[in-house]
Amino acid sequence: MAAVLFAFRYMNLIQGKGMFITKFHGLKKIPLKLGVTREKQRVDPLNKKMYMLYKLNAVRK
């Protein structure tokens, strides 16, 4: 929601004639309890045929 408000305010500010430039600030390590982990996918989502069959419960590996 905040990103939408920022985009709207930014567009109003530049009136479609501006450029938004960002700079990489760095990385911070976070404790594992704050990070999100999930199981490995059984089927590669880049293989569209197998992924759709997997999602439709037509095939199980």
CHARMM-style PDB file with segment names, atoms N, HN, CA, C and O in Angstrom:
ATOM      1  N   MET     1       0.826  -1.190   0.000  1.00  0.00      PROA
ATOM      2  CA  MET     1       0.000   0.000   0.000  1.00  0.00      PROA
ATOM      3  C   MET     1       0.868   1.251   0.000  1.00  0.00      PROA
ATOM      4  O   MET     1       0.575   2.211  -0.712  1.00  0.00      PROA
ATOM      5  N   ALA     2       1.929   1.245   0.790  1.00  0.00      PROA
ATOM      6  HN  ALA     2       2.167   0.464   1.369  1.00  0.00      PROA
ATOM      7  CA  ALA     2       2.801   2.409   0.857  1.00  0.00      PROA
ATOM      8  C   ALA     2       3.481   2.658  -0.485  1.00  0.00      PROA
ATOM      9  O   ALA     2       3.693   3.805  -0.879  1.00  0.00      PROA
ATOM     10  N   ALA     3       3.824   1.568  -1.189  1.00  0.00      PROA
ATOM     11  HN  ALA     3       3.652   0.636  -0.869  1.00  0.00      PROA
ATOM     12  CA  ALA     3       4.475   1.730  -2.495  1.00  0.00      PROA
ATOM     13  C   ALA     3       3.522   2.383  -3.492  1.00  0.00      PROA
ATOM     14  O   ALA     3       3.947   3.187  -4.322  1.00  0.00      PROA
ATOM     15  N   VAL     4       2.251   2.046  -3.416  1.00  0.00      PROA
ATOM     16  HN  VAL     4       1.906   1.393  -2.742  1.00  0.00      PROA
ATOM     17  CA  VAL     4       1.266   2.644  -4.319  1.00  0.00      PROA
ATOM     18  C   VAL     4       1.133   4.129  -4.031  1.00  0.00      PROA
ATOM     19  O   VAL     4       1.096   4.939  -4.957  1.00  0.00      PROA
ATOM     20  N   LEU     5       1.062   4.497  -2.750  1.00  0.00      PROA
ATOM     21  HN  LEU     5       1.093   3.839  -1.998  1.00  0.00      PROA
ATOM     22  CA  LEU     5       0.964   5.901  -2.387  1.00  0.00      PROA
ATOM     23  C   LEU     5       2.207   6.664  -2.825  1.00  0.00      PROA
ATOM     24  O   LEU     5       2.106   7.789  -3.315  1.00  0.00      PROA
ATOM     25  N   PHE     6       3.388   6.054  -2.651  1.00  0.00      PROA
ATOM     26  HN  PHE     6       3.470   5.140  -2.253  1.00  0.00      PROA
ATOM     27  CA  PHE     6       4.623   6.699  -3.076  1.00  0.00      PROA
ATOM     28  C   PHE     6       4.630   6.918  -4.580  1.00  0.00      PROA
ATOM     29  O   PHE     6       4.997   7.995  -5.048  1.00  0.00      PROA
ATOM     30  N   ALA     7       4.227   5.902  -5.344  1.00  0.00      PROA
ATOM     31  HN  ALA     7       3.929   5.027  -4.964  1.00  0.00      PROA
ATOM     32  CA  ALA     7       4.212   6.021  -6.800  1.00  0.00      PROA
ATOM     33  C   ALA     7       3.251   7.126  -7.234  1.00  0.00      PROA
ATOM     34  O   ALA     7       3.563   7.895  -8.143  1.00  0.00      PROA
ATOM     35  N   PHE     8       2.101   7.209  -6.598  1.00  0.00      PROA
ATOM     36  HN  PHE     8       1.848   6.584  -5.859  1.00  0.00      PROA
ATOM     37  CA  PHE     8       1.122   8.232  -6.947  1.00  0.00      PROA
ATOM     38  C   PHE     8       1.661   9.621  -6.640  1.00  0.00      PROA
ATOM     39  O   PHE     8       1.543  10.527  -7.464  1.00  0.00      PROA
ATOM     40  N   ARG     9       2.250   9.795  -5.467  1.00  0.00      PROA
ATOM     41  HN  ARG     9       2.346   9.059  -4.798  1.00  0.00      PROA
ATOM     42  CA  ARG     9       2.812  11.109  -5.093  1.00  0.00      PROA
ATOM     43  C   ARG     9       3.976  11.483  -5.997  1.00  0.00      PROA
ATOM     44  O   ARG     9       4.121  12.643  -6.380  1.00  0.00      PROA
ATOM     45  N   TYR    10       4.803  10.508  -6.335  1.00  0.00      PROA
ATOM     46  HN  TYR    10       4.685   9.565  -6.023  1.00  0.00      PROA
ATOM     47  CA  TYR    10       5.950  10.760  -7.208  1.00  0.00      PROA
ATOM     48  C   TYR    10       5.481  11.191  -8.593  1.00  0.00      PROA
ATOM     49  O   TYR    10       6.025  12.132  -9.169  1.00  0.00      PROA
ATOM     50  N   MET    11       4.477  10.507  -9.126  1.00  0.00      PROA
ATOM     51  HN  MET    11       4.035   9.742  -8.658  1.00  0.00      PROA
ATOM     52  CA  MET    11       3.968  10.854 -10.449  1.00  0.00      PROA
ATOM     53  C   MET    11       3.362  12.258 -10.446  1.00  0.00      PROA
ATOM     54  O   MET    11       3.507  12.995 -11.422  1.00  0.00      PROA
ATOM     55  N   ASN    12       2.692  12.629  -9.370  1.00  0.00      PROA
ATOM     56  HN  ASN    12       2.574  12.030  -8.578  1.00  0.00      PROA
ATOM     57  CA  ASN    12       2.140  13.972  -9.280  1.00  0.00      PROA
ATOM     58  C   ASN    12       3.247  15.019  -9.197  1.00  0.00      PROA
ATOM     59  O   ASN    12       3.107  16.118  -9.734  1.00  0.00      PROA
ATOM     60  N   LEU    13       4.322  14.689  -8.540  1.00  0.00      PROA
ATOM     61  HN  LEU    13       4.436  13.796  -8.104  1.00  0.00      PROA
ATOM     62  CA  LEU    13       5.425  15.626  -8.365  1.00  0.00      PROA
ATOM     63  C   LEU    13       6.141  15.917  -9.675  1.00  0.00      PROA
ATOM     64  O   LEU    13       6.430  17.077  -9.972  1.00  0.00      PROA
ATOM     65  N   ILE    14       6.431  14.894 -10.459  1.00  0.00      PROA
ATOM     66  HN  ILE    14       6.197  13.953 -10.218  1.00  0.00      PROA
ATOM     67  CA  ILE    14       7.194  15.095 -11.691  1.00  0.00      PROA
ATOM     68  C   ILE    14       6.317  15.320 -12.911  1.00  0.00      PROA
ATOM     69  O   ILE    14       6.825  15.740 -13.951  1.00  0.00      PROA
ATOM     70  N   GLN    15       5.044  15.063 -12.823  1.00  0.00      PROA
ATOM     71  HN  GLN    15       4.632  14.723 -11.979  1.00  0.00      PROA
ATOM     72  CA  GLN    15       4.074  15.252 -13.903  1.00  0.00      PROA
ATOM     73  C   GLN    15       4.472  14.514 -15.174  1.00  0.00      PROA
ATOM     74  O   GLN    15       4.257  15.017 -16.277  1.00  0.00      PROA
ATOM     75  N   GLY    16       5.055  13.315 -15.028  1.00  0.00      PROA
ATOM     76  HN  GLY    16       5.230  12.906 -14.132  1.00  0.00      PROA
ATOM     77  CA  GLY    16       5.393  12.489 -16.177  1.00  0.00      PROA
ATOM     78  C   GLY    16       6.639  12.912 -16.926  1.00  0.00      PROA
ATOM     79  O   GLY    16       6.907  12.387 -18.006  1.00  0.00      PROA
ATOM     80  N   LYS    17       7.403  13.838 -16.392  1.00  0.00      PROA
ATOM     81  HN  LYS    17       7.185  14.265 -15.514  1.00  0.00      PROA
ATOM     82  CA  LYS    17       8.581  14.340 -17.099  1.00  0.00      PROA
ATOM     83  C   LYS    17       9.852  14.185 -16.274  1.00  0.00      PROA
ATOM     84  O   LYS    17      10.787  14.971 -16.422  1.00  0.00      PROA
ATOM     85  N   GLY    18       9.892  13.195 -15.422  1.00  0.00      PROA
ATOM     86  HN  GLY    18       9.132  12.556 -15.301  1.00  0.00      PROA
ATOM     87  CA  GLY    18      11.047  13.036 -14.557  1.00  0.00      PROA
ATOM     88  C   GLY    18      11.626  11.643 -14.610  1.00  0.00      PROA
ATOM     89  O   GLY    18      11.108  10.760 -15.294  1.00  0.00      PROA
ATOM     90  N   MET    19      12.705  11.461 -13.882  1.00  0.00      PROA
ATOM     91  HN  MET    19      13.125  12.178 -13.327  1.00  0.00      PROA
ATOM     92  CA  MET    19      13.391  10.181 -13.826  1.00  0.00      PROA
ATOM     93  C   MET    19      13.709   9.888 -12.363  1.00  0.00      PROA
ATOM     94  O   MET    19      14.148  10.770 -11.625  1.00  0.00      PROA
ATOM     95  N   PHE    20      13.487   8.660 -11.958  1.00  0.00      PROA
ATOM     96  HN  PHE    20      13.131   7.944 -12.558  1.00  0.00      PROA
ATOM     97  CA  PHE    20      13.765   8.248 -10.586  1.00  0.00      PROA
ATOM     98  C   PHE    20      15.008   7.390 -10.594  1.00  0.00      PROA
ATOM     99  O   PHE    20      15.022   6.331 -11.221  1.00  0.00      PROA
ATOM    100  N   ILE    21      16.052   7.824  -9.909  1.00  0.00      PROA
ATOM    101  HN  ILE    21      16.041   8.685  -9.400  1.00  0.00      PROA
ATOM    102  CA  ILE    21      17.318   7.104  -9.867  1.00  0.00      PROA
ATOM    103  C   ILE    21      17.567   6.663  -8.425  1.00  0.00      PROA
ATOM    104  O   ILE    21      17.423   7.452  -7.491  1.00  0.00      PROA
ATOM    105  N   THR    22      17.942   5.399  -8.257  1.00  0.00      PROA
ATOM    106  HN  THR    22      18.059   4.759  -9.015  1.00  0.00      PROA
ATOM    107  CA  THR    22      18.239   4.878  -6.927  1.00  0.00      PROA
ATOM    108  C   THR    22      19.683   4.430  -6.858  1.00  0.00      PROA
ATOM    109  O   THR    22      20.346   4.266  -7.883  1.00  0.00      PROA
ATOM    110  N   LYS    23      20.163   4.235  -5.644  1.00  0.00      PROA
ATOM    111  HN  LYS    23      19.624   4.369  -4.812  1.00  0.00      PROA
ATOM    112  CA  LYS    23      21.532   3.805  -5.419  1.00  0.00      PROA
ATOM    113  C   LYS    23      21.504   2.659  -4.409  1.00  0.00      PROA
ATOM    114  O   LYS    23      20.798   2.724  -3.403  1.00  0.00      PROA
ATOM    115  N   PHE    24      22.279   1.611  -4.686  1.00  0.00      PROA
ATOM    116  HN  PHE    24      22.853   1.558  -5.503  1.00  0.00      PROA
ATOM    117  CA  PHE    24      22.365   0.470  -3.782  1.00  0.00      PROA
ATOM    118  C   PHE    24      23.034   0.907  -2.490  1.00  0.00      PROA
ATOM    119  O   PHE    24      24.130   1.466  -2.510  1.00  0.00      PROA
ATOM    120  N   HSD    25      22.380   0.653  -1.376  1.00  0.00      PROA
ATOM    121  HN  HSD    25      21.489   0.199  -1.360  1.00  0.00      PROA
ATOM    122  CA  HSD    25      22.899   1.102  -0.085  1.00  0.00      PROA
ATOM    123  C   HSD    25      23.661   0.008   0.652  1.00  0.00      PROA
ATOM    124  O   HSD    25      24.612   0.304   1.376  1.00  0.00      PROA
ATOM    125  N   GLY    26      23.261  -1.247   0.481  1.00  0.00      PROA
ATOM    126  HN  GLY    26      22.488  -1.487  -0.107  1.00  0.00      PROA
ATOM    127  CA  GLY    26      23.972  -2.320   1.149  1.00  0.00      PROA
ATOM    128  C   GLY    26      23.044  -3.426   1.620  1.00  0.00      PROA
ATOM    129  O   GLY    26      21.826  -3.351   1.453  1.00  0.00      PROA
ATOM    130  N   LEU    27      23.632  -4.439   2.204  1.00  0.00      PROA
ATOM    131  HN  LEU    27      24.621  -4.500   2.340  1.00  0.00      PROA
ATOM    132  CA  LEU    27      22.895  -5.581   2.730  1.00  0.00      PROA
ATOM    133  C   LEU    27      23.077  -5.657   4.231  1.00  0.00      PROA
ATOM    134  O   LEU    27      24.112  -5.255   4.763  1.00  0.00      PROA
ATOM    135  N   LYS    28      22.078  -6.167   4.901  1.00  0.00      PROA
ATOM    136  HN  LYS    28      21.238  -6.493   4.469  1.00  0.00      PROA
ATOM    137  CA  LYS    28      22.165  -6.403   6.340  1.00  0.00      PROA
ATOM    138  C   LYS    28      21.814  -7.859   6.596  1.00  0.00      PROA
ATOM    139  O   LYS    28      20.843  -8.371   6.039  1.00  0.00      PROA
ATOM    140  N   LYS    29      22.583  -8.522   7.422  1.00  0.00      PROA
ATOM    141  HN  LYS    29      23.372  -8.107   7.874  1.00  0.00      PROA
ATOM    142  CA  LYS    29      22.251  -9.885   7.815  1.00  0.00      PROA
ATOM    143  C   LYS    29      21.176  -9.827   8.894  1.00  0.00      PROA
ATOM    144  O   LYS    29      21.223  -8.987   9.793  1.00  0.00      PROA
ATOM    145  N   ILE    30      20.212 -10.731   8.789  1.00  0.00      PROA
ATOM    146  HN  ILE    30      20.174 -11.413   8.059  1.00  0.00      PROA
ATOM    147  CA  ILE    30      19.150 -10.793   9.773  1.00  0.00      PROA
ATOM    148  C   ILE    30      19.175 -12.155  10.455  1.00  0.00      PROA
ATOM    149  O   ILE    30      19.642 -13.132   9.870  1.00  0.00      PROA
ATOM    150  N   PRO    31      18.680 -12.228  11.684  1.00  0.00      PROA
ATOM    151  CA  PRO    31      18.623 -13.523  12.367  1.00  0.00      PROA
ATOM    152  C   PRO    31      17.686 -14.476  11.621  1.00  0.00      PROA
ATOM    153  O   PRO    31      16.728 -14.039  10.984  1.00  0.00      PROA
ATOM    154  N   LEU    32      17.964 -15.770  11.701  1.00  0.00      PROA
ATOM    155  HN  LEU    32      18.742 -16.126  12.218  1.00  0.00      PROA
ATOM    156  CA  LEU    32      17.144 -16.765  11.008  1.00  0.00      PROA
ATOM    157  C   LEU    32      15.693 -16.739  11.446  1.00  0.00      PROA
ATOM    158  O   LEU    32      14.805 -17.038  10.648  1.00  0.00      PROA
ATOM    159  N   LYS    33      15.433 -16.388  12.700  1.00  0.00      PROA
ATOM    160  HN  LYS    33      16.155 -16.145  13.348  1.00  0.00      PROA
ATOM    161  CA  LYS    33      14.048 -16.391  13.162  1.00  0.00      PROA
ATOM    162  C   LYS    33      13.225 -15.295  12.485  1.00  0.00      PROA
ATOM    163  O   LYS    33      11.997 -15.385  12.459  1.00  0.00      PROA
ATOM    164  N   LEU    34      13.866 -14.272  11.941  1.00  0.00      PROA
ATOM    165  HN  LEU    34      14.863 -14.199  11.962  1.00  0.00      PROA
ATOM    166  CA  LEU    34      13.145 -13.226  11.225  1.00  0.00      PROA
ATOM    167  C   LEU    34      13.032 -13.520   9.735  1.00  0.00      PROA
ATOM    168  O   LEU    34      12.154 -12.984   9.059  1.00  0.00      PROA
ATOM    169  N   GLY    35      13.906 -14.359   9.228  1.00  0.00      PROA
ATOM    170  HN  GLY    35      14.619 -14.795   9.777  1.00  0.00      PROA
ATOM    171  CA  GLY    35      13.880 -14.692   7.810  1.00  0.00      PROA
ATOM    172  C   GLY    35      12.774 -15.686   7.485  1.00  0.00      PROA
ATOM    173  O   GLY    35      12.289 -16.398   8.364  1.00  0.00      PROA
ATOM    174  N   VAL    36      12.388 -15.729   6.242  1.00  0.00      PROA
ATOM    175  HN  VAL    36      12.782 -15.150   5.528  1.00  0.00      PROA
ATOM    176  CA  VAL    36      11.337 -16.636   5.794  1.00  0.00      PROA
ATOM    177  C   VAL    36      11.983 -17.794   5.056  1.00  0.00      PROA
ATOM    178  O   VAL    36      12.797 -17.588   4.156  1.00  0.00      PROA
ATOM    179  N   THR    37      11.624 -18.995   5.429  1.00  0.00      PROA
ATOM    180  HN  THR    37      10.963 -19.163   6.160  1.00  0.00      PROA
ATOM    181  CA  THR    37      12.103 -20.177   4.728  1.00  0.00      PROA
ATOM    182  C   THR    37      10.900 -20.988   4.287  1.00  0.00      PROA
ATOM    183  O   THR    37       9.863 -20.977   4.951  1.00  0.00      PROA
ATOM    184  N   ARG    38      11.030 -21.684   3.185  1.00  0.00      PROA
ATOM    185  HN  ARG    38      11.872 -21.693   2.646  1.00  0.00      PROA
ATOM    186  CA  ARG    38       9.960 -22.556   2.733  1.00  0.00      PROA
ATOM    187  C   ARG    38      10.551 -23.781   2.074  1.00  0.00      PROA
ATOM    188  O   ARG    38      11.738 -23.831   1.751  1.00  0.00      PROA
ATOM    189  N   GLU    39       9.691 -24.772   1.883  1.00  0.00      PROA
ATOM    190  HN  GLU    39       8.727 -24.731   2.146  1.00  0.00      PROA
ATOM    191  CA  GLU    39      10.142 -26.021   1.292  1.00  0.00      PROA
ATOM    192  C   GLU    39      10.518 -25.813  -0.168  1.00  0.00      PROA
ATOM    193  O   GLU    39      10.023 -24.908  -0.840  1.00  0.00      PROA
ATOM    194  N   LYS    40      11.404 -26.676  -0.633  1.00  0.00      PROA
ATOM    195  HN  LYS    40      11.806 -27.412  -0.088  1.00  0.00      PROA
ATOM    196  CA  LYS    40      11.779 -26.651  -2.036  1.00  0.00      PROA
ATOM    197  C   LYS    40      10.594 -27.105  -2.880  1.00  0.00      PROA
ATOM    198  O   LYS    40       9.883 -28.040  -2.510  1.00  0.00      PROA
ATOM    199  N   GLN    41      10.386 -26.445  -4.010  1.00  0.00      PROA
ATOM    200  HN  GLN    41      10.963 -25.686  -4.311  1.00  0.00      PROA
ATOM    201  CA  GLN    41       9.315 -26.836  -4.919  1.00  0.00      PROA
ATOM    202  C   GLN    41       9.607 -28.216  -5.487  1.00  0.00      PROA
ATOM    203  O   GLN    41      10.756 -28.533  -5.793  1.00  0.00      PROA
ATOM    204  N   ARG    42       8.590 -29.022  -5.627  1.00  0.00      PROA
ATOM    205  HN  ARG    42       7.657 -28.764  -5.378  1.00  0.00      PROA
ATOM    206  CA  ARG    42       8.781 -30.349  -6.207  1.00  0.00      PROA
ATOM    207  C   ARG    42       8.968 -30.270  -7.710  1.00  0.00      PROA
ATOM    208  O   ARG    42       9.689 -31.076  -8.297  1.00  0.00      PROA
ATOM    209  N   VAL    43       8.314 -29.293  -8.334  1.00  0.00      PROA
ATOM    210  HN  VAL    43       7.728 -28.638  -7.857  1.00  0.00      PROA
ATOM    211  CA  VAL    43       8.389 -29.147  -9.781  1.00  0.00      PROA
ATOM    212  C   VAL    43       8.941 -27.760 -10.086  1.00  0.00      PROA
ATOM    213  O   VAL    43       8.552 -26.778  -9.454  1.00  0.00      PROA
ATOM    214  N   ASP    44       9.839 -27.685 -11.047  1.00  0.00      PROA
ATOM    215  HN  ASP    44      10.155 -28.483 -11.561  1.00  0.00      PROA
ATOM    216  CA  ASP    44      10.430 -26.415 -11.446  1.00  0.00      PROA
ATOM    217  C   ASP    44       9.374 -25.526 -12.098  1.00  0.00      PROA
ATOM    218  O   ASP    44       8.796 -25.919 -13.112  1.00  0.00      PROA
ATOM    219  N   PRO    45       9.103 -24.331 -11.547  1.00  0.00      PROA
ATOM    220  CA  PRO    45       8.086 -23.463 -12.124  1.00  0.00      PROA
ATOM    221  C   PRO    45       8.447 -22.948 -13.518  1.00  0.00      PROA
ATOM    222  O   PRO    45       7.568 -22.473 -14.238  1.00  0.00      PROA
ATOM    223  N   LEU    46       9.704 -23.030 -13.909  1.00  0.00      PROA
ATOM    224  HN  LEU    46      10.418 -23.415 -13.324  1.00  0.00      PROA
ATOM    225  CA  LEU    46      10.102 -22.595 -15.242  1.00  0.00      PROA
ATOM    226  C   LEU    46       9.690 -23.601 -16.315  1.00  0.00      PROA
ATOM    227  O   LEU    46       9.566 -23.245 -17.487  1.00  0.00      PROA
ATOM    228  N   ASN    47       9.478 -24.854 -15.916  1.00  0.00      PROA
ATOM    229  HN  ASN    47       9.579 -25.143 -14.964  1.00  0.00      PROA
ATOM    230  CA  ASN    47       8.958 -25.867 -16.834  1.00  0.00      PROA
ATOM    231  C   ASN    47       7.435 -25.759 -16.794  1.00  0.00      PROA
ATOM    232  O   ASN    47       6.781 -26.408 -15.979  1.00  0.00      PROA
ATOM    233  N   LYS    48       6.878 -24.934 -17.679  1.00  0.00      PROA
ATOM    234  HN  LYS    48       7.410 -24.406 -18.342  1.00  0.00      PROA
ATOM    235  CA  LYS    48       5.470 -24.563 -17.598  1.00  0.00      PROA
ATOM    236  C   LYS    48       4.517 -25.742 -17.716  1.00  0.00      PROA
ATOM    237  O   LYS    48       3.515 -25.794 -17.002  1.00  0.00      PROA
ATOM    238  N   LYS    49       4.804 -26.685 -18.597  1.00  0.00      PROA
ATOM    239  HN  LYS    49       5.617 -26.642 -19.178  1.00  0.00      PROA
ATOM    240  CA  LYS    49       3.901 -27.825 -18.785  1.00  0.00      PROA
ATOM    241  C   LYS    49       3.786 -28.658 -17.511  1.00  0.00      PROA
ATOM    242  O   LYS    49       2.683 -28.948 -17.047  1.00  0.00      PROA
ATOM    243  N   MET    50       4.922 -29.036 -16.957  1.00  0.00      PROA
ATOM    244  HN  MET    50       5.818 -28.800 -17.334  1.00  0.00      PROA
ATOM    245  CA  MET    50       4.910 -29.867 -15.745  1.00  0.00      PROA
ATOM    246  C   MET    50       4.372 -29.088 -14.547  1.00  0.00      PROA
ATOM    247  O   MET    50       3.683 -29.652 -13.697  1.00  0.00      PROA
ATOM    248  N   TYR    51       4.685 -27.797 -14.478  1.00  0.00      PROA
ATOM    249  HN  TYR    51       5.245 -27.338 -15.168  1.00  0.00      PROA
ATOM    250  CA  TYR    51       4.226 -26.986 -13.350  1.00  0.00      PROA
ATOM    251  C   TYR    51       2.700 -26.865 -13.343  1.00  0.00      PROA
ATOM    252  O   TYR    51       2.073 -26.971 -12.288  1.00  0.00      PROA
ATOM    253  N   MET    52       2.104 -26.643 -14.516  1.00  0.00      PROA
ATOM    254  HN  MET    52       2.613 -26.556 -15.372  1.00  0.00      PROA
ATOM    255  CA  MET    52       0.644 -26.540 -14.587  1.00  0.00      PROA
ATOM    256  C   MET    52      -0.014 -27.875 -14.232  1.00  0.00      PROA
ATOM    257  O   MET    52      -1.023 -27.900 -13.528  1.00  0.00      PROA
ATOM    258  N   LEU    53       0.546 -28.971 -14.710  1.00  0.00      PROA
ATOM    259  HN  LEU    53       1.366 -28.951 -15.282  1.00  0.00      PROA
ATOM    260  CA  LEU    53       0.007 -30.288 -14.344  1.00  0.00      PROA
ATOM    261  C   LEU    53       0.126 -30.522 -12.845  1.00  0.00      PROA
ATOM    262  O   LEU    53      -0.782 -31.073 -12.224  1.00  0.00      PROA
ATOM    263  N   TYR    54       1.235 -30.106 -12.271  1.00  0.00      PROA
ATOM    264  HN  TYR    54       1.973 -29.658 -12.776  1.00  0.00      PROA
ATOM    265  CA  TYR    54       1.448 -30.257 -10.827  1.00  0.00      PROA
ATOM    266  C   TYR    54       0.426 -29.432 -10.039  1.00  0.00      PROA
ATOM    267  O   TYR    54      -0.147 -29.915  -9.062  1.00  0.00      PROA
ATOM    268  N   LYS    55       0.203 -28.192 -10.467  1.00  0.00      PROA
ATOM    269  HN  LYS    55       0.668 -27.800 -11.260  1.00  0.00      PROA
ATOM    270  CA  LYS    55      -0.736 -27.320  -9.762  1.00  0.00      PROA
ATOM    271  C   LYS    55      -2.181 -27.810  -9.903  1.00  0.00      PROA
ATOM    272  O   LYS    55      -2.999 -27.591  -9.010  1.00  0.00      PROA
ATOM    273  N   LEU    56      -2.488 -28.455 -10.995  1.00  0.00      PROA
ATOM    274  HN  LEU    56      -1.823 -28.633 -11.721  1.00  0.00      PROA
ATOM    275  CA  LEU    56      -3.834 -28.993 -11.207  1.00  0.00      PROA
ATOM    276  C   LEU    56      -4.001 -30.378 -10.603  1.00  0.00      PROA
ATOM    277  O   LEU    56      -5.033 -31.019 -10.802  1.00  0.00      PROA
ATOM    278  N   ASN    57      -3.006 -30.843  -9.872  1.00  0.00      PROA
ATOM    279  HN  ASN    57      -2.168 -30.323  -9.710  1.00  0.00      PROA
ATOM    280  CA  ASN    57      -3.003 -32.149  -9.215  1.00  0.00      PROA
ATOM    281  C   ASN    57      -3.133 -33.299 -10.221  1.00  0.00      PROA
ATOM    282  O   ASN    57      -3.664 -34.361  -9.894  1.00  0.00      PROA
ATOM    283  N   ALA    58      -2.650 -33.081 -11.431  1.00  0.00      PROA
ATOM    284  HN  ALA    58      -2.219 -32.219 -11.696  1.00  0.00      PROA
ATOM    285  CA  ALA    58      -2.706 -34.130 -12.445  1.00  0.00      PROA
ATOM    286  C   ALA    58      -1.485 -35.033 -12.381  1.00  0.00      PROA
ATOM    287  O   ALA    58      -1.516 -36.160 -12.874  1.00  0.00      PROA
ATOM    288  N   VAL    59      -0.417 -34.545 -11.779  1.00  0.00      PROA
ATOM    289  HN  VAL    59      -0.392 -33.629 -11.379  1.00  0.00      PROA
ATOM    290  CA  VAL    59       0.800 -35.332 -11.701  1.00  0.00      PROA
ATOM    291  C   VAL    59       1.462 -35.070 -10.347  1.00  0.00      PROA
ATOM    292  O   VAL    59       1.441 -33.951  -9.835  1.00  0.00      PROA
ATOM    293  N   ARG    60       2.043 -36.112  -9.789  1.00  0.00      PROA
ATOM    294  HN  ARG    60       2.060 -37.021 -10.205  1.00  0.00      PROA
ATOM    295  CA  ARG    60       2.800 -35.984  -8.521  1.00  0.00      PROA
ATOM    296  C   ARG    60       4.137 -36.629  -8.698  1.00  0.00      PROA
ATOM    297  O   ARG    60       4.230 -37.728  -9.244  1.00  0.00      PROA
ATOM    298  N   LYS    61       5.176 -35.971  -8.248  1.00  0.00      PROA
ATOM    299  HN  LYS    61       5.100 -35.078  -7.805  1.00  0.00      PROA
ATOM    300  CA  LYS    61       6.525 -36.552  -8.325  1.00  0.00      PROA
ATOM    301  C   LYS    61       6.949 -37.053  -6.978  1.00  0.00      PROA
ATOM    302  OT1 LYS    61       8.053 -37.577  -6.833  1.00  0.00      PROA
TER     303      LYS     61
END
